[in-house]
Amino acid sequence: MNTTPSSLKICCIGAGYVGGPTMAMIAKQCPDIDVHVVDLNQTRVDQWNSSDLPVYEPGLDEVVQEARGRNLRFSTNVDQAISEADIIFIAVNTPTKYFGIGAGRAANLEFIEKCARKIAECSQGHKIVVEKSTLPVRTAEAVKRILNSAAKGATFDVLSNPEFLAEGTAVQDLLHPDRVLIGGESKEAVERLVQVYARWIPRERILTTNLWSSELSKLTANAFLAQRVSSINAISALCEATGADVDEVARAIGTDSRIGPKFLKASVGFGGSCFQKDILNLVYLCEHFGLREVAQYWEQVVVMNDYQKRRFSERIVRTMFNTVSDKKIAIWGFAFKKDTNDTRESAAIHVCRDLLEERARLVIYDPRVPESQIRSELEMAFADLVGGLSDKHKKLIDANVTVATDAYAAAKDAHAIAVLTEWDEFKTVDATRVFEGMRRPAFVFDGRNILDRENLVKHGFEVHSIGRPSLAHI
Ligand SMILES: NC(=O)c1ccc[n+]([C@@H]2O[C@H](COP(=O)([O-])OP(=O)(O)OC[C@H]3O[C@@H](n4cnc5c(N)ncnc54)[C@H](O)[C@@H]3O)[C@@H](O)[C@H]2O)c1
């Protein structure tokens, strides 16, 4: 293994939302380290090599532009990248398994195992293999066993280095992380990785633990974050029933330094590729170890999230005189949160599916999500329900879904607007212009509590927010 930092070579398998941005940041901050990101998906690699990156993140274009062509490469040359590297990150997807044992709960580790086998096949000498993907506890054990079968007698250290970036703020999170976590058995290997991050991250923010603590900490962090969202969302339902205001309750409890103000925003429900998948994975692990009560405790976080999404669409239907059939509803936002083009598990998918089931006509606008992606998510959502997309549902989506190019066009002639992503541009829309184009009564369902309700009501809207009393012009 090369030991001089100036000739260090890093390879990352998986050029997704994690692999792309994290490796671009390492390359930017360490111009002398050669970083090679590889993926089997040629289209994705081509996008990373173009000016239209596959991942939208504020500030990411600049980071990639600075390093690409200097010490950052994207390619499909997996074998070559592995064979040249001193440190190999595995950042492939670990989706929830949808078949066989553990279906609907366990992580599908097929892609991780394939990577480990590929590394074993292509390696010579000594390499450090780093788990960047989020994995169940003790996955490193299986990875080590596979690596130990290396054909060319290579030796390995396996580290766990879970990623804590949040989509939408990935660049800032990577520049100034709360902490970097590295778990491993070999002090030398851990120190080698510490030295990479220590180029721009203060040493006290680089935590080192044993392998299993590191693997479990990532699942636990996501479970705690999602739990806070489900907790405040549970209270939002009680607020709507009692006349309390969830934003006021959140402010009141968030000022308690033991609770803190972050992640207390009530909403239509959490989304994204990680929270649900990681909690279900945790639930599966607990069940595997016979911890039934612990499993049930965490599963409730997902149950509450499903309830919150369903509650929102039911409220729309109920408020609009118990029918949305043939009514036009503008959907503002389809990404799972603002400042990302990622729609995986977005609450918008579930709400749109429910409204389409009620035969509403949807006009969807999102500043970063292309029409093809919106249609494909909706098709998958209906396919999930019946185990394959039926002709009936395909026709329903084709006939009842339109994609608009801006928020005003989406709201034109609409009976209602549903805000499903908290994009900043929705906060500053011209309320007069929107109102004039809509049918009466002009309903607004703010699934993110971002709009200025009083202002909207002054313009004539009837506004329904999460966990707050409804407001209408008198
Ligand atoms: N997205 C997030 O915000 C986030 C944050 C922290 C951790 N994570 C974790 O990081 C991991 C990756 O997540 P992501 O969002 O980047 O996934 P992703 O689906 O965006 O990217 C994964 C990439 O890996 C590639 N891939 C799969 N198998 C491969 C193989 N054998 N060889 C080469 N490439 C292969 C896929 O083609 C894909 O491009 C997951 O375990 C996830 O839980 C994600």
Ligand as a Chemical Component Dictionary entry (heavy atoms), coordinates in Angstrom:
data_LIG
# 
_chem_comp.id                   LIG 
_chem_comp.type                 NON-POLYMER 
_chem_comp.pdbx_formal_charge   0 
_chem_comp.three_letter_code    LIG 
# 
loop_
_chem_comp_atom.comp_id 
_chem_comp_atom.atom_id 
_chem_comp_atom.alt_atom_id 
_chem_comp_atom.type_symbol 
_chem_comp_atom.charge 
_chem_comp_atom.model_Cartn_x 
_chem_comp_atom.model_Cartn_y 
_chem_comp_atom.model_Cartn_z 
_chem_comp_atom.pdbx_ordinal 
LIG N1  N1  N 0  -29.081 9.912  -0.008  1  
LIG C1  C1  C 0  -28.716 10.325 1.190   2  
LIG O1  O1  O 0  -29.017 11.436 1.612   3  
LIG C2  C2  C 0  -27.881 9.436  2.074   4  
LIG C3  C3  C 0  -27.301 9.980  3.224   5  
LIG C4  C4  C 0  -26.517 9.178  4.024   6  
LIG C5  C5  C 0  -26.337 7.834  3.690   7  
LIG N2  N2  N 1  -26.928 7.306  2.595   8  
LIG C6  C6  C 0  -26.666 5.900  2.261   9  
LIG O2  O2  O 0  -25.673 5.869  1.240   10 
LIG C7  C7  C 0  -25.911 4.767  0.348   11 
LIG C8  C8  C 0  -26.038 5.276  -1.076  12 
LIG O3  O3  O 0  -27.173 6.136  -1.151  13 
LIG P1  P1  P 0  -27.437 7.046  -2.421  14 
LIG O4  O4  O 0  -28.595 7.926  -2.087  15 
LIG O5  O5  O -1 -26.160 7.669  -2.876  16 
LIG O6  O6  O 0  -27.871 5.920  -3.491  17 
LIG P2  P2  P 0  -28.011 6.090  -5.057  18 
LIG O7  O7  O 0  -29.021 5.103  -5.500  19 
LIG O8  O8  O 0  -28.199 7.532  -5.417  20 
LIG O9  O9  O 0  -26.568 5.678  -5.639  21 
LIG C9  C9  C 0  -26.045 4.389  -5.582  22 
LIG C10 C10 C 0  -25.262 4.134  -6.867  23 
LIG O10 O10 O 0  -24.571 2.893  -6.746  24 
LIG C11 C11 C 0  -24.515 2.295  -8.023  25 
LIG N3  N3  N 0  -24.228 0.869  -7.890  26 
LIG C12 C12 C 0  -24.991 -0.100 -7.337  27 
LIG N4  N4  N 0  -24.351 -1.278 -7.369  28 
LIG C13 C13 C 0  -23.155 -1.057 -7.954  29 
LIG C14 C14 C 0  -22.040 -1.881 -8.253  30 
LIG N5  N5  N 0  -22.043 -3.180 -7.933  31 
LIG N6  N6  N 0  -20.978 -1.327 -8.865  32 
LIG C15 C15 C 0  -20.963 -0.005 -9.180  33 
LIG N7  N7  N 0  -21.978 0.831  -8.886  34 
LIG C16 C16 C 0  -23.066 0.314  -8.302  35 
LIG C17 C17 C 0  -25.876 2.580  -8.614  36 
LIG O11 O11 O 0  -25.852 2.486  -10.036 37 
LIG C18 C18 C 0  -26.133 4.010  -8.111  38 
LIG O12 O12 O 0  -25.735 4.986  -9.073  39 
LIG C19 C19 C 0  -27.155 4.068  0.879   40 
LIG O13 O13 O 0  -26.773 3.029  1.718   41 
LIG C20 C20 C 0  -27.840 5.154  1.695   42 
LIG O14 O14 O 0  -28.631 4.620  2.713   43 
LIG C21 C21 C 0  -27.686 8.093  1.758   44 
# 
loop_
_chem_comp_bond.comp_id 
_chem_comp_bond.atom_id_1 
_chem_comp_bond.atom_id_2 
_chem_comp_bond.value_order 
_chem_comp_bond.pdbx_ordinal 
LIG N1  C1  SING 1  
LIG C1  O1  DOUB 2  
LIG C1  C2  SING 3  
LIG C2  C3  SING 4  
LIG C2  C21 DOUB 5  
LIG C3  C4  DOUB 6  
LIG C4  C5  SING 7  
LIG C5  N2  DOUB 8  
LIG N2  C6  SING 9  
LIG N2  C21 SING 10 
LIG C6  O2  SING 11 
LIG C6  C20 SING 12 
LIG O2  C7  SING 13 
LIG C7  C8  SING 14 
LIG C7  C19 SING 15 
LIG C8  O3  SING 16 
LIG O3  P1  SING 17 
LIG P1  O4  DOUB 18 
LIG P1  O5  SING 19 
LIG P1  O6  SING 20 
LIG O6  P2  SING 21 
LIG P2  O7  DOUB 22 
LIG P2  O8  SING 23 
LIG P2  O9  SING 24 
LIG O9  C9  SING 25 
LIG C9  C10 SING 26 
LIG C10 O10 SING 27 
LIG C10 C18 SING 28 
LIG O10 C11 SING 29 
LIG C11 N3  SING 30 
LIG C11 C17 SING 31 
LIG N3  C12 SING 32 
LIG N3  C16 SING 33 
LIG C12 N4  DOUB 34 
LIG N4  C13 SING 35 
LIG C13 C14 SING 36 
LIG C13 C16 DOUB 37 
LIG C14 N5  SING 38 
LIG C14 N6  DOUB 39 
LIG N6  C15 SING 40 
LIG C15 N7  DOUB 41 
LIG N7  C16 SING 42 
LIG C17 O11 SING 43 
LIG C17 C18 SING 44 
LIG C18 O12 SING 45 
LIG C19 O13 SING 46 
LIG C19 C20 SING 47 
LIG C20 O14 SING 48 
# 
